[in-house]
Amino acid sequence: MANDSSAKREWSINDFEIGYRLGKGKFGRVYLAREAKSKYIVALKVIFKEQIEKYQMQHQLKREMTIQTSLRHPYVLRLYGWFHDAERIFLILEYAHGGELYKVLRKSGRFSEPQAATYIASLTHALAYCHEKNVIHRDIKPENLLLDHEGRLKIADFGWSVQSKSKRHTMCGTLDYLAPEMVENKAHDYAVDTWTLGVLCYEFLYGAPPFEADSQADTLKRIAKVDLSFPSTPYVSAEAKALITQLLVKDSAKRLQLEQILKHPWIVLNADPDGTFPK
Ligand code: VEK
C-alpha cells in the first residue's frame, strides 16, 4: 500500500479487515481498516452510490478522487486508491491517528501561538503545493483537517476543490483583448484559500471564528464588511494580529501571498519546521 508499485492494483473489499467506525456522513461512513496481506492500516471511506446519485454528486466525487489521487504532500491526506461494488464506492485513504483537528481545538479551547503557527505554516505549505498544481481547495475548515500520530496536520476532503486549468493552457492565442478582471481572475481564485488561512488563524488563537453571529445572514454581513475585531487577551501577540489583519483583506489582490506568510515574523518565530506538535 505504501509503495507505488501497488498503485495500479485492483482492490476489493475482501482485501481488507474492517475495524471500528471513525465517522459517519451524509454520503457514507469511514472505517479503520487493515489491508489483510501487508497489515497496512488505512481509513476506508464507504460511499453509497444511491446517495451520490440522489444528490447528483457524481461529478464532484469524481473530481475529488482525481484531485486527491494526484496530490503527494506530507500535509495532504493520501488517497491510495479506490474500488466499487454494486452499491458502494470505497476510497482507500491514509489513516490519521490523531483524529480531527476541530475536536482537539474544542477540547483545548484555543491553541498556543507555537501550535497555531505550526498548523498555519503546514497549511500554507500544503496550499502552495496545491496551487502549484492548479488545485484550489475552497473548503478549508477545522472539520477537514486531521492530525497524524506525530501531530502533523493533514488536509482531507477535497470535495469542493477545483483544478483550474492554467491560463497558459487555456489561452494559446493573443492576450491583448483580455479585461483586467480576466487577467486577475486566477490570482483571485487562489486568494480564496488565503482568506481562509486568516479565519483559521483567528479561530486557532481565540477558539471561535472571527465573523461568528447569531444568524447566517449576519455572518455574511460581517464577512462582507470585514467586521474584524480582536478580543483583548494577553495570549495573542501583536504579530499574530498583524498577520490575521493582512490575510482578512477584502480586496483579494491585496491579501498576503502564501510565500509571504511563510516569511512572516510570527510564523518564523513560532512554527515548528517539521510541522509536528506533540500532545
Ligand atoms: C463520509 C464521512 C465523513 C466522515 C467524517 N470523518 C472524516 C475523517 N475521517 C478520518 C480519515 Br478520512 C482518516 N483518518 C482518520 N483518523 C480518524 C480518527 C482517529 N482518531 C479518531 N478519529 C476520528 N478519523 C479519520 C473520520 C470521519 N465520516 O464519514
Residues whose N, C-alpha, C, O or C-beta is under 5 A from the ligand:
A	BS01	VEK	L22 G23 K24 G25 F27 G28 R29 V30 A43 L93 E94 Y95 A96 H97 G98 G99 E100
